Amino acid sequence: MRELLKATRALSDETRLRILNLLLERECCVCEVMQVLDISQTRASRNLSILYDAGFLKLRKEGLWSLYSINRQDAPAYLPEIIEAVKKGLRSNRVAAQDRARLKNAERVGPTCVQRHRGR
């Protein structure tokens, strides 16, 4: 029951729902999440970590980047159903649609993206 509670708590935040929305489209690094949602590196990393700890995400390292994607293999049995419900719930949401559109222009720019976004 503790893991299910952790998963449902992870979804109780708009930023985390928006991040899941992006990752349902494709794998993203922290800087891409920052660009699309216009948030700080700290906020992006903290929310990605919460989703990861709840079992929603998997992480892989590639050079400078930490790349996150939806955990479709090692997830508890109930998570795919929750993820599908989130996907359905966000399908017609205006903010989620705008985020998906901005994701098409997001790019992995390395360590400079953190500095670029700190100036905002």
DSSP file (Angstrom, degrees, kcal/mol; ACC not computed):
  #  RESIDUE AA STRUCTURE BP1 BP2  ACC     N-H-->O    O-->H-N    N-H-->O    O-->H-N    TCO  KAPPA ALPHA  PHI   PSI    X-CA   Y-CA   Z-CA
    1    1 A M     >        0   0    0      0, 0.0     4,-2.3     0, 0.0     5,-0.2   0.000 360.0 360.0 360.0 -31.7    0.0    0.0    0.0
    2    2 A R  H  >  +     0   0    0      1,-0.2     4,-2.1     2,-0.2     5,-0.1   0.888 360.0  49.5 -61.0 -40.6    2.9    2.4    0.7
    3    3 A E  H  > S+     0   0    0      2,-0.2     4,-2.2     1,-0.2    -1,-0.2   0.886 110.3  50.1 -67.7 -39.1    4.1    2.3   -2.9
    4    4 A L  H  > S+     0   0    0      2,-0.2     4,-2.5     1,-0.2     5,-0.2   0.905 110.1  50.7 -64.9 -41.3    0.6    3.0   -4.3
    5    5 A L  H  X S+     0   0    0     -4,-2.3     4,-2.3     1,-0.2    -2,-0.2   0.913 109.4  50.9 -61.6 -43.2    0.3    5.9   -1.9
    6    6 A K  H  X S+     0   0    0     -4,-2.1     4,-1.9     1,-0.2    -2,-0.2   0.901 110.8  49.6 -60.6 -41.8    3.7    7.3   -3.1
    7    7 A A  H  X S+     0   0    0     -4,-2.2     4,-1.0     2,-0.2    -2,-0.2   0.922 111.8  46.4 -65.1 -45.2    2.5    7.0   -6.7
    8    8 A T  H  < S+     0   0    0     -4,-2.5     3,-0.4     1,-0.2    -1,-0.2   0.869 111.6  51.8 -69.5 -34.2   -0.8    8.8   -6.1
    9    9 A R  H >< S+     0   0    0     -4,-2.3     3,-1.7     1,-0.2    -1,-0.2   0.880 103.3  59.4 -65.4 -36.8    0.9   11.6   -4.1
   10   10 A A  H 3< S+     0   0    0     -4,-1.9     3,-0.4     1,-0.3    -1,-0.2   0.800 104.2  51.4 -61.9 -27.6    3.4   12.0   -7.0
   11   11 A L  T 3< S+     0   0    0     -4,-1.0    -1,-0.3    -3,-0.4    -2,-0.2   0.429  84.9  88.5 -89.2   1.0    0.5   12.8   -9.3
   12   12 A S  S <  S+     0   0    0     -3,-1.7     2,-0.4    -4,-0.2    -1,-0.2   0.147  75.6  78.6 -87.8  22.6   -1.0   15.5   -7.0
   13   13 A D  S  > S-     0   0    0     -3,-0.4     4,-2.0     1,-0.1     5,-0.2  -0.997  71.7-141.5-134.9 132.5    1.1   18.3   -8.5
   14   14 A E  H  > S+     0   0    0     -2,-0.4     4,-2.5     1,-0.2     5,-0.2   0.891 102.6  54.0 -59.7 -42.3    0.5   20.1  -11.8
   15   15 A T  H  > S+     0   0    0      1,-0.2     4,-2.2     2,-0.2    -1,-0.2   0.912 109.0  48.3 -60.8 -42.4    4.2   20.3  -12.7
   16   16 A R  H  > S+     0   0    0      2,-0.2     4,-2.4     1,-0.2    -1,-0.2   0.877 110.8  50.6 -68.1 -36.4    4.6   16.6  -12.3
   17   17 A L  H  X S+     0   0    0     -4,-2.0     4,-2.1     2,-0.2    -1,-0.2   0.902 110.8  49.8 -64.6 -39.4    1.5   15.9  -14.4
   18   18 A R  H  X S+     0   0    0     -4,-2.5     4,-1.7     2,-0.2    -2,-0.2   0.884 109.7  51.1 -66.4 -37.6    2.9   18.2  -17.1
   19   19 A I  H  X S+     0   0    0     -4,-2.2     4,-2.4     2,-0.2     5,-0.2   0.932 109.1  50.2 -64.7 -45.5    6.3   16.4  -16.9
   20   20 A L  H  X S+     0   0    0     -4,-2.4     4,-1.7     1,-0.2    -2,-0.2   0.906 106.3  57.2 -58.2 -40.4    4.5   13.0  -17.4
   21   21 A N  H  X S+     0   0    0     -4,-2.1     4,-0.5     1,-0.2    -1,-0.2   0.908 108.8  45.7 -55.8 -44.4    2.7   14.6  -20.4
   22   22 A L  H >X S+     0   0    0     -4,-1.7     4,-1.8     1,-0.2     3,-1.3   0.923 111.8  50.8 -64.9 -44.5    6.0   15.4  -22.0
   23   23 A L  H 3< S+     0   0    0     -4,-2.4    47,-0.6     1,-0.3    -1,-0.2   0.697  99.6  64.0 -73.2 -17.8    7.5   12.0  -21.3
   24   24 A L  H 3< S+     0   0    0     -4,-1.7    -1,-0.3    -5,-0.2    -2,-0.2   0.734 107.0  46.2 -70.9 -21.5    4.5   10.3  -22.8
   25   25 A E  H << S-     0   0    0     -3,-1.3     2,-0.3    -4,-0.5    -2,-0.2   0.890 130.1 -39.2 -83.4 -45.9    5.6   11.9  -26.0
   26   26 A R  S  < S-     0   0    0     -4,-1.8    -1,-0.3    42,-0.0     2,-0.1  -0.984  70.4 -67.0-170.9 168.0    9.3   11.0  -25.8
   27   27 A E        -     0   0    0     -2,-0.3     2,-0.3    -3,-0.1    42,-0.2  -0.422  54.4-169.8 -64.0 140.5   12.4   10.7  -23.7
   28   28 A C  E     -A   68   0A   0     40,-2.3    40,-3.3    -2,-0.1     2,-0.2  -0.976  19.1-137.8-137.7 149.8   13.6   14.0  -22.3
   29   29 A C  E  >  -A   67   0A   0     -2,-0.3     4,-1.8    38,-0.2     3,-0.5  -0.554  40.1-100.1 -94.1 170.3   16.6   15.4  -20.5
   30   30 A V  H  > S+     0   0    0     36,-0.7     4,-2.5     1,-0.2     5,-0.2   0.893 121.7  55.2 -58.0 -42.1   16.3   17.9  -17.6
   31   31 A C  H  > S+     0   0    0      1,-0.2     4,-2.2     2,-0.2    -1,-0.2   0.828 105.1  52.5 -66.7 -30.1   17.1   20.8  -19.8
   32   32 A E  H  > S+     0   0    0     -3,-0.5     4,-2.5     2,-0.2     5,-0.2   0.906 109.6  48.8 -69.2 -40.7   14.3   20.0  -22.2
   33   33 A V  H  X S+     0   0    0     -4,-1.8     4,-2.5     1,-0.2     5,-0.3   0.921 111.2  51.4 -61.6 -43.4   11.8   19.8  -19.3
   34   34 A M  H  X>S+     0   0    0     -4,-2.5     4,-1.4     1,-0.2     5,-1.2   0.927 111.5  47.1 -58.1 -46.7   13.1   23.2  -18.2
   35   35 A Q  H  <5S+     0   0    0     -4,-2.2    -2,-0.2     2,-0.2    -1,-0.2   0.942 115.2  43.3 -62.0 -50.2   12.7   24.7  -21.6
   36   36 A V  H  <5S+     0   0    0     -4,-2.5    -2,-0.2     1,-0.2    -1,-0.2   0.921 124.3  33.6 -67.2 -45.2    9.2   23.5  -22.2
   37   37 A L  H  <5S-     0   0    0     -4,-2.5    -1,-0.2    -5,-0.2    -2,-0.2   0.551 100.8-130.6 -89.1  -7.2    7.8   24.2  -18.8
   38   38 A D  T  <5 +     0   0    0     -4,-1.4     2,-0.3    -5,-0.3    -3,-0.2   0.951  60.2 136.0  54.6  54.4    9.9   27.4  -18.3
   39   39 A I      < -     0   0    0     -5,-1.2    -1,-0.2    -6,-0.2    -2,-0.1  -0.820  57.5 -91.4-126.0 165.8   11.1   26.2  -14.8
   40   40 A S     >  -     0   0    0     -2,-0.3     4,-2.5     1,-0.1     5,-0.2  -0.260  33.4-113.3 -73.4 162.7   14.4   26.2  -13.0
   41   41 A Q  H  > S+     0   0    0      1,-0.2     4,-2.8     2,-0.2     5,-0.2   0.891 117.8  53.9 -61.6 -40.5   16.8   23.2  -13.1
   42   42 A T  H  > S+     0   0    0      2,-0.2     4,-2.5     1,-0.2    -1,-0.2   0.927 110.7  44.7 -61.6 -46.1   16.2   22.7   -9.4
   43   43 A R  H  > S+     0   0    0      2,-0.2     4,-2.2     1,-0.2     5,-0.2   0.913 114.8  48.3 -66.7 -42.8   12.4   22.5   -9.8
   44   44 A A  H  X S+     0   0    0     -4,-2.5     4,-2.5     2,-0.2     5,-0.2   0.946 114.8  45.2 -61.5 -48.7   12.7   20.2  -12.9
   45   45 A S  H  X S+     0   0    0     -4,-2.8     4,-2.4     1,-0.2    -2,-0.2   0.901 111.8  51.9 -63.9 -42.0   15.1   17.9  -11.1
   46   46 A R  H  X S+     0   0    0     -4,-2.5     4,-1.8    -5,-0.2    -1,-0.2   0.929 113.7  43.4 -61.3 -45.4   13.1   17.7   -7.9
   47   47 A N  H  X S+     0   0    0     -4,-2.2     4,-2.1     2,-0.2    -2,-0.2   0.871 112.7  51.5 -71.8 -36.7    9.9   16.8   -9.7
   48   48 A L  H  X S+     0   0    0     -4,-2.5     4,-2.5    -5,-0.2    -1,-0.2   0.901 109.1  52.8 -62.3 -40.0   11.6   14.3  -12.0
   49   49 A S  H  X S+     0   0    0     -4,-2.4     4,-3.0     2,-0.2    -2,-0.2   0.893 107.2  50.9 -63.2 -41.0   13.1   12.7   -8.9
   50   50 A I  H  X S+     0   0    0     -4,-1.8     4,-1.5     2,-0.2    -1,-0.2   0.924 112.6  45.9 -63.2 -44.4    9.7   12.4   -7.2
   51   51 A L  H  <>S+     0   0    0     -4,-2.1     5,-1.9     2,-0.2     6,-0.8   0.881 113.9  49.6 -65.4 -38.0    8.2   10.7  -10.3
   52   52 A Y  H ><5S+     0   0    0     -4,-2.5     3,-1.7     4,-0.2    -2,-0.2   0.939 110.1  49.9 -64.4 -48.0   11.3    8.4  -10.5
   53   53 A D  H 3<5S+     0   0    0     -4,-3.0    -1,-0.2     1,-0.3    -2,-0.2   0.791 106.8  56.1 -62.7 -28.5   11.0    7.5   -6.9
   54   54 A A  T 3<5S-     0   0    0     -4,-1.5    -1,-0.3    -5,-0.2    -2,-0.2   0.514 120.2-110.4 -82.5  -4.4    7.3    6.7   -7.3
   55   55 A G  T < 5S+     0   0    0     -3,-1.7    -3,-0.2    -4,-0.3    -2,-0.1   0.411  88.3 113.5  95.6  -1.7    8.2    4.2  -10.1
   56   56 A F  S   <S+     0   0    0     -5,-1.9    15,-3.2    -6,-0.2     2,-0.3   0.810  72.8  45.4 -72.2 -29.4    6.8    6.2  -13.0
   57   57 A L  E     -B   70   0A   0     -6,-0.8     2,-0.3    13,-0.3    13,-0.2  -0.763  59.9-152.9-119.6 157.1   10.1    6.9  -14.7
   58   58 A K  E     -B   69   0A   0     11,-2.5    11,-1.9    -2,-0.3     2,-0.4  -0.910  18.6-147.4-119.6 157.3   13.3    5.2  -15.7
   59   59 A L  E     +B   68   0A   0     -2,-0.3     2,-0.4     9,-0.2     9,-0.2  -0.964  15.9 177.4-127.9 137.3   16.6    7.1  -16.0
   60   60 A R  E     -B   67   0A   0      7,-2.3     7,-3.3    -2,-0.4     2,-0.4  -0.994  22.4-133.0-137.2 148.3   19.6    6.5  -18.3
   61   61 A K  E     +B   66   0A   0     -2,-0.4     2,-0.3     5,-0.2     5,-0.2  -0.809  21.9 175.2-100.4 137.7   22.8    8.5  -18.6
   62   62 A E  E >   -B   65   0A   0      3,-2.6     3,-2.2    -2,-0.4     2,-0.2  -0.832  62.4 -62.4-142.0 101.1   24.2    9.5  -22.0
   63   63 A G  T 3  S-     0   0    0     -2,-0.3    -1,-0.1     1,-0.3     0, 0.0  -0.431 121.7  -8.7  60.3-123.4   27.2   11.7  -21.8
   64   64 A L  T 3  S+     0   0    0     -2,-0.2     2,-0.3    -3,-0.1    -1,-0.3   0.627 120.8  90.2 -77.3 -14.8   26.3   14.9  -20.0
   65   65 A W  E <   - B   0  62A   0     -3,-2.2    -3,-2.6   -36,-0.1     2,-0.6  -0.629  59.6-154.1 -99.0 142.4   22.6   14.1  -20.0
   66   66 A S  E     - B   0  61A   0     -2,-0.3   -36,-0.7    -5,-0.2     2,-0.5  -0.962  27.3-158.0-102.1 114.9   20.3   12.4  -17.6
   67   67 A L  E     -AB  29  60A   0     -7,-3.3    -7,-2.3    -2,-0.6     2,-0.4  -0.846   6.1-162.4-105.9 127.2   17.5   11.1  -19.8
   68   68 A Y  E     +AB  28  59A   0    -40,-3.3   -40,-2.3    -2,-0.5     2,-0.3  -0.822  14.6 163.7-108.5 144.7   14.1   10.3  -18.4
   69   69 A S  E     - B   0  58A   0    -11,-1.9   -11,-2.5    -2,-0.4     2,-0.2  -0.946  47.3 -75.8-148.1 168.2   11.4    8.2  -19.9
   70   70 A I  E     - B   0  57A   0    -47,-0.6     2,-1.0    -2,-0.3   -13,-0.3  -0.487  45.9-123.5 -67.9 134.0    8.2    6.4  -18.8
   71   71 A N        +     0   0    0    -15,-3.2    -1,-0.1    -2,-0.2     4,-0.1  -0.703  45.9 157.4 -81.4 102.4    9.0    3.2  -17.0
   72   72 A R        +     0   0    0     -2,-1.0    -1,-0.2     2,-0.1   -15,-0.0   0.456  67.4  41.5-105.5  -3.7    7.1    0.6  -19.0
   73   73 A Q  S    S+     0   0    0      1,-0.0    -2,-0.1     0, 0.0    -1,-0.0   0.834 117.9  30.8-111.4 -51.4    9.1   -2.5  -17.9
   74   74 A D  S    S+     0   0    0    -19,-0.1    -2,-0.1     2,-0.0     3,-0.1   0.288  89.2 121.2 -97.1  10.5   10.0   -2.6  -14.2
   75   75 A A  S    S-     0   0    0      1,-0.1   -20,-0.1   -19,-0.1   -19,-0.1  -0.379  73.2 -96.0 -75.9 149.8    6.9   -0.7  -13.0
   76   76 A P    >   -     0   0    0      0, 0.0     3,-1.4     0, 0.0    -1,-0.1  -0.266  44.7-102.9 -56.7 155.2    4.5   -2.2  -10.5
   77   77 A A  T 3  S+     0   0    0      1,-0.3     4,-0.4     2,-0.2    -2,-0.1   0.770 118.4  52.5 -56.8 -31.9    1.4   -3.7  -12.2
   78   78 A Y  T 3> S+     0   0    0      1,-0.2     4,-1.7     2,-0.1     3,-0.4   0.712  90.7  77.4 -80.2 -20.1   -0.9   -0.8  -11.4
   79   79 A L  H <> S+     0   0    0     -3,-1.4     4,-3.0     1,-0.2     5,-0.3   0.886  86.8  56.2 -64.1 -41.6    1.3    1.9  -12.8
   80   80 A P  H  > S+     0   0    0      0, 0.0     4,-2.2     0, 0.0    -1,-0.2   0.891 109.3  48.7 -57.5 -36.4    0.6    1.4  -16.5
   81   81 A E  H  > S+     0   0    0     -4,-0.4     4,-2.0    -3,-0.4    -2,-0.2   0.898 112.1  47.7 -69.1 -39.7   -3.1    1.8  -15.8
   82   82 A I  H  X S+     0   0    0     -4,-1.7     4,-2.4     2,-0.2    -1,-0.2   0.927 111.9  50.4 -65.2 -44.0   -2.5    5.0  -13.8
   83   83 A I  H  X S+     0   0    0     -4,-3.0     4,-2.5     1,-0.2    -2,-0.2   0.903 109.8  50.5 -60.9 -41.7   -0.3    6.3  -16.6
   84   84 A E  H  X S+     0   0    0     -4,-2.2     4,-2.4    -5,-0.3    -1,-0.2   0.890 109.3  51.2 -64.1 -39.0   -2.9    5.6  -19.2
   85   85 A A  H  X S+     0   0    0     -4,-2.0     4,-2.5     2,-0.2    -2,-0.2   0.905 110.4  48.9 -64.9 -40.8   -5.5    7.4  -17.1
   86   86 A V  H  X S+     0   0    0     -4,-2.4     4,-2.0     2,-0.2    -2,-0.2   0.930 110.4  51.7 -61.9 -45.1   -3.2   10.4  -16.9
   87   87 A K  H  X S+     0   0    0     -4,-2.5     4,-1.1     1,-0.2    -2,-0.2   0.922 112.0  45.6 -57.9 -46.7   -2.7   10.3  -20.7
   88   88 A K  H  < S+     0   0    0     -4,-2.4     4,-0.5     1,-0.2     3,-0.3   0.901 112.0  52.2 -63.6 -41.4   -6.5   10.2  -21.3
   89   89 A G  H  < S+     0   0    0     -4,-2.5     3,-0.2     1,-0.2    -1,-0.2   0.815 114.9  41.0 -65.6 -30.6   -7.0   13.0  -18.8
   90   90 A L  H >< S+     0   0    0     -4,-2.0     3,-1.4     1,-0.2    -1,-0.2   0.579  88.6  93.4 -92.9 -11.5   -4.4   15.3  -20.4
   91   91 A R  T 3< S+     0   0    0     -4,-1.1    -1,-0.2    -3,-0.3    -2,-0.1   0.863  99.2  27.0 -52.4 -43.9   -5.4   14.5  -24.0
   92   92 A S  T 3  S+     0   0    0     -4,-0.5     2,-0.4    -3,-0.2    -1,-0.3   0.259  91.6 121.8-105.8  11.9   -7.8   17.4  -24.4
   93   93 A N    <>  -     0   0    0     -3,-1.4     4,-2.1     1,-0.1     5,-0.2  -0.617  57.2-144.5 -77.9 130.7   -6.2   19.7  -21.8
   94   94 A R  H  > S+     0   0    0     -2,-0.4     4,-2.2     2,-0.2     5,-0.2   0.910  98.1  47.5 -63.1 -45.9   -5.1   23.1  -23.4
   95   95 A V  H  > S+     0   0    0      1,-0.2     4,-2.4     2,-0.2    -1,-0.2   0.915 112.2  50.3 -63.7 -42.7   -1.9   23.5  -21.2
   96   96 A A  H  > S+     0   0    0      1,-0.2     4,-2.3     2,-0.2    -1,-0.2   0.891 110.0  50.6 -62.7 -39.6   -0.9   19.9  -21.9
   97   97 A A  H  X S+     0   0    0     -4,-2.1     4,-1.9     2,-0.2    -1,-0.2   0.898 110.0  49.7 -65.5 -40.4   -1.4   20.5  -25.7
   98   98 A Q  H  X S+     0   0    0     -4,-2.2     4,-2.4     2,-0.2    -2,-0.2   0.906 110.1  51.1 -64.3 -41.3    0.7   23.7  -25.6
   99   99 A D  H  X S+     0   0    0     -4,-2.4     4,-2.0     1,-0.2    -2,-0.2   0.915 108.9  50.6 -61.4 -43.6    3.5   21.8  -23.7
  100  100 A R  H  X S+     0   0    0     -4,-2.3     4,-0.8     1,-0.2    -1,-0.2   0.880 110.6  49.8 -63.0 -37.0    3.5   19.0  -26.3
  101  101 A A  H >< S+     0   0    0     -4,-1.9     3,-0.7     1,-0.2     4,-0.4   0.916 111.1  48.3 -67.4 -42.7    3.8   21.6  -29.1
  102  102 A R  H >X S+     0   0    0     -4,-2.4     3,-1.5     1,-0.2     4,-0.6   0.817 101.1  66.3 -66.7 -30.0    6.7   23.4  -27.3
  103  103 A L  H >< S+     0   0    0     -4,-2.0     3,-0.8     1,-0.3    -1,-0.2   0.818  88.6  66.7 -61.4 -29.9    8.4   20.0  -26.8
  104  104 A K  T << S+     0   0    0     -4,-0.8    -1,-0.3    -3,-0.7    -2,-0.2   0.768 107.6  39.6 -62.4 -24.7    8.8   19.8  -30.6
  105  105 A N  T <4 S+     0   0    0     -3,-1.5    -1,-0.2    -4,-0.4    -2,-0.2   0.443  91.1 110.6-103.5  -3.3   11.3   22.7  -30.4
  106  106 A A    <<  -     0   0    0     -3,-0.8     2,-0.3    -4,-0.6   -74,-0.1  -0.432  47.8-171.5 -73.3 147.6   13.1   21.7  -27.2
  107  107 A E        -     0   0    0    -76,-0.1     2,-0.7    -2,-0.1   -72,-0.1  -0.974  31.0-110.8-141.3 155.1   16.7   20.7  -27.6
  108  108 A R        +     0   0    0     -2,-0.3   -43,-0.0     1,-0.1   -78,-0.0  -0.755  40.4 165.4 -83.0 115.4   19.4   19.1  -25.5
  109  109 A V    >   -     0   0    0     -2,-0.7     3,-0.7     1,-0.3    -1,-0.1   0.327  35.0-133.9-118.7   6.9   22.0   21.9  -25.1
  110  110 A G  T >   -     0   0    0      1,-0.2     3,-1.9     2,-0.2     4,-0.5  -0.277  62.1 -20.2  76.9-160.5   24.2   20.6  -22.3
  111  111 A P  T >> S+     0   0    0      0, 0.0     4,-1.1     0, 0.0     3,-0.7   0.738 126.6  69.0 -59.7 -24.8   25.4   22.5  -19.3
  112  112 A T  H <> S+     0   0    0     -3,-0.7     4,-2.5     1,-0.2    -2,-0.2   0.766  86.1  67.9 -68.1 -22.5   24.8   25.8  -20.9
  113  113 A C  H <> S+     0   0    0     -3,-1.9     4,-2.0     1,-0.2    -1,-0.2   0.876  96.9  53.8 -65.7 -34.2   21.0   25.3  -20.8
  114  114 A V  H <> S+     0   0    0     -3,-0.7     4,-1.3    -4,-0.5    -1,-0.2   0.936 112.0  43.9 -64.1 -45.2   21.1   25.6  -17.0
  115  115 A Q  H  X S+     0   0    0     -4,-1.1     4,-0.9     1,-0.2    -2,-0.2   0.890 111.2  55.0 -65.7 -39.1   22.9   28.9  -17.1
  116  116 A R  H  < S+     0   0    0     -4,-2.5     3,-0.3     1,-0.2    -1,-0.2   0.878 111.8  43.3 -61.3 -39.8   20.6   30.1  -19.9
  117  117 A H  H >< S+     0   0    0     -4,-2.0     3,-1.2     1,-0.2    -1,-0.2   0.686 101.1  68.7 -83.9 -18.7   17.5   29.4  -17.8
  118  118 A R  H 3< S+     0   0    0     -4,-1.3    -1,-0.2     1,-0.2    -2,-0.2   0.799  90.3  64.6 -67.7 -26.7   19.0   30.9  -14.5
  119  119 A G  T 3<        0   0    0     -4,-0.9    -1,-0.2    -3,-0.3    -2,-0.1   0.516 360.0 360.0 -75.4  -3.3   18.9   34.3  -16.0
  120  120 A R    <         0   0    0     -3,-1.2    -1,-0.2    -4,-0.0    -2,-0.1   0.486 360.0 360.0 -79.8 360.0   15.1   34.3  -16.2
